[in-house]
Amino acid sequence: MFWGVFASIKLKKFVLSEGFRETFNKITMYASMLLMVHAIVKSIHEEWFLATRLSCALAAACELWSISANMLIVKPDMVFLKLFRLQLKGEIEKKIGMNTDILFGFIKIGICIEIE
């Protein structure tokens, strides 16, 4: 949520980003899905709750992917996240509304640009 707000500020968009406005809906969807999986696992008497743990890990991975895209928008020269730049290309383009080849090309040669 915080990285989404920082990315919105950098993009000069409305500060309460789409993800921020949809936080309640996202939490409700994740919680209901995890509770259903947990109830099914509990009803079959599995003691390790492996399906619940895997579902939680998948939900966390999805959120971390989106957070990583916001972090690259805010600070595009983060060393660790540069490795994921090509994989996050679609997510970043969706968030900023422009082709990332142009954006990352300018960053690569050291030119600072304002994103409108």
Secondary structure, 3 states (H helix, E strand, C coil): CHHHHHHHHHCCCCCCCHHHHCHHHHHHHHHHHHHHHHHHHHHCCCCCCHHHHHHHHHHHHHHHHHHHHHHHHHCCCCHHHHCCCCCCHHHHHHHHCCCHHHHHHHHHCCCCCCCC
